[in-house]
Amino acid sequence: MDKQTVVVLFGGRSSEHSISSATAGGVLGAIDRDRYDVIPVGITREGAFVLEEDDPAKFPLDADHLPEVVDNGTRVLWPEPGGDRTLRVVHPDGATEGLGSIDVVLPILHGPHGEDGTIQGFFDTLEVPYAGGGVLDSALCMDKHFMKIALQASGIAVAPWVTVRRRDWDREPAAVRAEAEALGLPLFVKPARAGSSVGVSKVDALDELDAALAVAFAEDDKVLIETGVHGREIEVAVLEGADGVRASLPGEIVLTSRGFYDFEGKYLGGDGVDVVCPADVTDVERAAIQEAGVRAFEAVDGRGLARVDMFLTPSGDLVVNELNTMPGFTPISMFPKCWVASGLSYGDLITELVEAGLRR
């Protein structure tokens, strides 16, 4: 069987650049080399597409020295629509080299300019197949305000919230504080369009609200203030395969001493949180969680994959917190751990994503 060529695209302009780069190390090490030829392409923090080394060890998940894409002077030239699919690189000396025809792009990008529909629209324009979410579901799920509206419209429970724009806070801070107080404590304050818990704060007292808003507004000029939901933090991984959409065994975020599942706990192995999969739930609860995950995926017109995060309340209700259309994919991330627990290896998971992109 002839090998197909996969461009693994990582890095990016968002604050999650290093996590994307660390994910690339895992993907480059696990992708099926008997089945695919691989071209690693990095995006620098400034937005330049560069040809990277095909070396998983260059991008380790190291809390003390997180990896990044450094501008090495190369520039990747993408195929133009209507022509062949040859990927080219301009070297620092100005020489242009053809890297061969590409079959699909695997964008493992997080946050703005990668997980928000922009890169997906770019590849749609170029008529280059890609794995993962499409334009609509990526854009919807990147903006937590509109994601909640889409979920509510499909009858899916979400936490009560108010959306605050920076201009509202600057003009009428007292009104914003009153709206927040009406939601009840505790509150979570989060940027509308950021991921990996970047800019998220837990507010246990109203005098903490102003500082939490400052942290969130540093990431985005649109912020959500959300009622804290009392319940178990459950996550389920969703995949779109050749035979339809399916959900993994659910996992659970167990907080032992950390206030909430923040960036350090998610990616750097911080103390105070355990990522457990499969979660200790009944068969009835498991089926309900999986059904809720698939329903949420379909509510946002999901494509490729998503991780659906929800709360299982003491009364047995499920409240969906958010969907991530390119969830954390590092070795300690919930998405691959849930599929491994469900019988799908990390390498086979990557193959499923790539094959789904090729079917487009």
ZARODREN-366350 format. One line per 5 residues: for each residue x, y, z of C-alpha. Coordinates in Angstrom, 1 decimal. Each point is the difference from the previous one (the first is absolute). Example, Ala and Ser with C-alpha at 12.3 -4.5 7.8 and 13.67 -1.06 7.14 Angstrom:
<pts>
12.3 -4.5 7.8; 1.4 3.4 -0.7
</pts>
This chain:
<pts>
0.0 0.0 0.0; 1.3 3.4 -1.0; 0.7 2.3 2.9; -2.0 3.2 0.4; 1.6 3.2 1.0
-1.2 1.7 3.2; 1.0 3.5 1.0; 0.1 0.3 3.8; -0.7 3.6 0.7; 0.8 1.5 3.5
1.1 2.9 2.0; -2.1 3.1 -0.9; -0.6 3.5 1.2; -2.1 -0.7 3.1; 1.1 -0.2 3.6
-0.3 -3.8 -0.4; 2.9 -0.1 -2.4; 2.3 -2.1 2.2; -2.8 -2.6 0.8; -0.6 -0.4 -3.7
3.8 -0.4 -0.5; 0.1 -2.6 2.7; -2.9 -1.9 -1.5; 1.9 0.0 -3.3; 2.8 -2.0 1.8
-2.5 -2.6 1.0; -1.6 -0.2 -3.5; 3.3 -0.2 -1.9; 1.0 -2.8 2.3; -3.2 -2.0 -0.3
-1.3 0.5 -3.6; 0.1 -3.2 -2.1; 3.2 0.5 -2.1; -0.8 -3.2 -2.0; -3.2 1.7 -1.2
0.9 3.7 -0.2; 2.8 2.2 -1.1; 0.2 3.0 2.3; 1.0 3.6 -0.6; 0.1 2.1 3.2
-0.9 3.6 -0.4; 0.2 2.4 2.9; -1.7 3.4 0.4; 2.1 2.5 1.9; -1.5 2.3 2.7
0.1 2.7 -2.7; -1.9 -2.1 -2.5; 2.7 -1.2 -2.4; -0.4 -3.5 -1.5; 3.4 -1.7 0.3
1.3 -3.5 -0.9; 0.8 -1.8 3.3; 2.2 -2.9 0.8; -1.7 -3.4 0.0; 1.3 -0.7 3.5
-2.4 -0.8 2.9; 2.7 0.6 2.6; 0.2 3.6 -1.0; -3.4 0.7 1.4; -0.2 -1.6 3.4
-2.7 0.7 2.6; 2.4 1.5 2.6; -1.6 2.4 2.5; 3.3 1.8 0.6; 0.8 0.5 -3.7
-3.2 -0.1 -2.2; 0.8 -0.5 -3.7; -0.7 2.6 -2.6; 0.3 0.6 -3.8; 3.0 2.2 -0.6
0.4 1.9 -3.3; 2.7 -1.9 -1.9; -0.2 2.2 -3.1; -1.9 -2.5 -2.1; -3.5 0.9 -1.4
-2.5 -2.6 -1.1; -2.0 0.7 -3.2; -3.4 -1.7 0.0; -1.5 -1.5 -3.2; -2.4 2.3 -1.9
-3.6 -1.0 -0.7; -0.5 -1.6 -3.4; 3.6 -1.1 -0.4; 2.0 -2.9 1.4; 0.5 -0.5 3.7
3.7 0.4 0.1; 1.3 1.5 3.2; 3.0 2.2 -0.4; 2.5 1.6 2.3; 2.2 3.0 -0.5
3.3 -0.4 1.7; 1.9 2.8 1.7; 2.2 0.3 -3.0; -3.0 0.7 -2.3; 0.0 -3.5 -1.6
-3.4 -1.6 -0.4; -0.4 -3.7 0.5; -3.0 -2.1 -0.8; -1.0 -2.4 2.8; -2.4 -2.1 -2.0
-3.7 -0.2 -0.2; -2.0 0.1 3.3; -3.2 -1.9 0.6; -1.2 1.4 3.3; 0.9 2.5 2.8
-0.3 -1.0 3.7; -0.3 3.4 1.8; 0.8 -0.5 3.7; -0.5 3.6 0.8; -1.7 1.5 3.1
-1.7 3.3 0.6; -0.3 3.0 -2.4; 1.3 -0.3 -3.5; -0.1 -3.8 0.2; -3.1 -1.3 1.8
-2.4 2.7 -0.9; -0.8 -0.7 -3.6; 2.6 2.3 -1.6; 2.6 -2.7 -1.0; -2.9 -2.2 -1.0
-1.3 2.7 -2.4; 3.5 0.4 -1.3; 0.3 -3.6 -1.0; -3.5 0.0 -1.4; 1.0 2.9 -2.2
3.1 -1.9 -1.1; -2.1 -3.1 -0.6; 2.4 -2.0 2.2; -1.6 -2.8 2.1; 0.5 0.3 3.8
-0.8 -2.0 3.1; -2.0 1.2 3.0; -2.8 2.6 0.3; -1.3 2.1 -2.8; -0.6 3.7 -0.3
-3.4 0.2 1.7; 0.5 -2.4 3.0; 3.5 1.4 0.6; -1.3 3.6 0.1; -3.0 -0.8 2.1
1.9 -2.0 2.6; 2.8 2.6 0.2; -2.5 2.6 1.1; -1.5 -1.3 3.2; -2.9 2.5 -0.2
-1.3 -1.3 -3.4; 0.9 -3.6 0.9; -2.4 0.3 3.0; -2.7 1.5 -2.2; 0.3 -2.9 -2.5
-0.1 -2.6 2.8; -3.1 1.7 1.7; -1.8 0.1 -3.4; 0.4 -3.8 -0.1; -1.4 -0.5 3.5
3.4 -0.7 1.6; 0.5 1.4 3.5; 2.8 2.5 0.6; 1.0 2.0 3.0; -1.7 3.4 0.4
2.2 2.9 -1.1; 0.3 3.6 -1.1; 2.3 1.2 -2.8; 1.9 3.2 0.7; 1.9 2.1 -2.6
2.8 2.2 1.1; -1.9 3.1 -0.9; -2.9 -1.1 2.3; 2.4 -0.4 2.9; 1.7 3.3 -0.7
-3.3 1.9 -0.2; -2.1 -1.7 2.6; 2.0 -2.1 2.4; -2.7 0.2 2.7; -2.6 -1.5 -2.4
2.4 -2.9 -0.9; 0.7 -0.6 3.7; -3.8 -0.2 0.6; -0.5 -2.5 -2.8; 2.8 -2.1 1.4
-1.4 0.1 3.5; -3.4 -1.1 -1.3; 1.7 -3.2 -1.4; 1.1 -1.1 3.5; 3.3 -1.2 1.3
2.3 -1.6 -0.9; 0.6 1.5 -3.4; 2.4 -0.8 -2.8; 1.3 2.9 -2.2; 1.4 -1.1 -3.3
1.0 1.6 -3.4; -2.6 -0.8 -2.6; 2.6 -1.0 -2.6; 2.9 -1.6 1.7; 0.7 -3.6 1.0
2.0 -2.3 2.3; -1.3 2.0 3.0; 2.1 3.0 -1.0; -1.4 3.1 1.7; -2.5 -1.9 2.1
-0.5 0.8 3.7; -2.3 -1.3 2.7; -1.8 2.6 2.1; -1.0 -1.0 3.5; -0.8 3.5 1.2
-1.3 3.0 -1.9; 3.0 2.1 0.9; 2.1 -2.3 -2.2; -2.1 0.7 -3.1; 1.9 3.1 -1.2
3.4 -1.8 0.1; -1.5 -3.0 -1.8; -1.4 2.2 -2.8; 3.4 1.7 -0.4; 1.6 -3.4 -0.5
-2.7 -1.1 -2.6; 0.0 3.4 -1.8; 3.8 -0.4 -0.5; -0.8 -2.9 -2.3; -3.2 1.2 -1.7
-2.3 3.0 -0.1; -3.0 -2.2 0.5; -0.4 -1.9 3.3; -2.4 -2.5 1.5; -1.0 0.1 3.7
-1.5 -3.4 0.7; -1.7 -1.6 3.0; 2.1 -2.7 1.5; -1.7 -3.4 -0.4; 0.2 -2.4 2.9
0.8 -3.5 -1.3; 2.6 -2.4 -1.3; 2.1 1.2 -2.9; -0.5 -2.5 -2.8; 1.6 0.1 -3.4
-0.8 -2.2 -3.0; 1.8 -0.3 -3.3; -1.9 0.0 -3.3; 1.2 -1.2 -3.4; -1.7 0.2 -3.4
1.0 -3.2 -1.8; -1.0 -1.7 -3.2; -3.0 -1.6 1.7; -1.2 3.1 1.8; 0.6 1.8 3.3
0.9 -1.9 3.1; 1.1 0.9 3.6; 2.7 -1.5 2.1; -0.3 -1.2 3.6; -0.3 3.1 2.2
2.8 1.4 2.1; 0.0 2.1 3.1; 2.0 2.9 1.3; 0.5 -0.6 3.8; 1.2 3.0 1.8
1.8 -0.8 3.2; 1.5 3.3 1.0; -0.2 2.2 -3.1; -2.8 2.5 -0.2; -0.9 -0.8 -3.6
1.5 -1.8 -3.0; 2.4 2.7 -1.1; 2.7 0.2 -2.7; 2.7 -1.6 2.3; -2.3 -2.8 1.0
-1.0 -0.7 -3.6; 3.4 0.0 -1.6; 2.8 0.1 2.4; -0.9 -2.8 2.4; -0.6 2.5 2.9
-0.8 -1.4 3.4; -3.6 0.0 1.3; -1.8 -1.5 -2.9; -0.4 -3.6 -1.3; -1.1 -0.8 -3.6
-1.9 -3.2 0.3; -1.3 -2.1 -2.9; -2.3 -1.9 0.0; -2.0 1.9 2.6; -1.7 -1.9 2.8
-3.6 0.3 -1.2; -2.9 -2.3 -0.4; -1.0 -1.6 -3.3; -3.0 2.3 -0.2; 2.1 3.1 0.7
2.6 -1.1 -2.5; -2.6 -0.4 -2.7; -1.5 3.4 0.8; 3.4 1.7 -0.1; 0.9 -1.5 -3.3
-3.4 1.0 -1.4; 0.4 3.5 1.3; 3.4 0.2 -1.6; -1.2 -1.0 -3.4; -3.1 2.3 0.2
2.3 2.9 0.9; 2.3 -0.8 -2.9; -2.9 -0.1 -2.4; -1.5 3.2 1.4; 3.0 1.9 -1.2
0.2 -1.8 -3.3; 3.2 -1.8 1.2; 2.5 -1.5 -2.4; 3.0 -2.2 0.7; 0.3 0.1 3.8
-0.8 1.8 3.2; 0.4 -0.4 3.7; -3.3 0.8 1.8; 0.4 1.2 3.6; -3.0 -0.2 2.3
-1.1 -0.2 3.6; -1.8 -2.9 1.5; -2.1 1.5 2.8; -0.9 -1.8 3.3; -3.6 -0.3 -1.4
1.3 -1.8 -3.1; -0.4 2.9 -2.5; 2.6 0.8 -2.6; 1.0 3.6 -0.6; 2.3 0.5 -3.0
2.9 2.4 0.7; 1.7 0.2 -3.4; 1.2 -1.8 -3.1; 3.6 0.1 -1.3; 0.3 -0.7 -3.7
3.8 -0.6 0.3; 0.4 -1.2 3.6; 3.2 -0.5 1.8; 1.8 -2.9 -1.6; 3.1 -0.4 2.2
0.7 -3.3 1.7; -1.7 1.2 3.2; -3.0 1.5 -1.7; -3.5 -1.4 0.5; -0.9 -0.4 -3.7
2.6 -2.6 -0.9; -0.2 -1.6 3.5; -3.8 -0.6 -0.4; 0.5 -1.6 -3.4; 2.8 -2.2 1.3
-2.3 -1.1 2.8; -2.6 -0.8 -2.7; 2.4 -2.2 -1.9; 1.4 2.4 -2.6; 3.7 0.6 0.2
1.6 3.4 -0.4; 1.4 -0.9 -3.4; -3.3 -1.4 -1.2; -1.8 3.1 1.2; 2.3 2.1 -2.1
-0.8 -2.3 -3.0; -3.7 0.5 0.5; 0.4 3.8 0.0; 2.1 -0.1 -3.1; -2.3 -2.4 -1.8
-3.1 2.2 0.8; 1.8 2.9 -1.5; 0.8 -2.0 -3.2; -3.7 -0.8 -0.4; -0.9 3.6 -0.4
</pts>
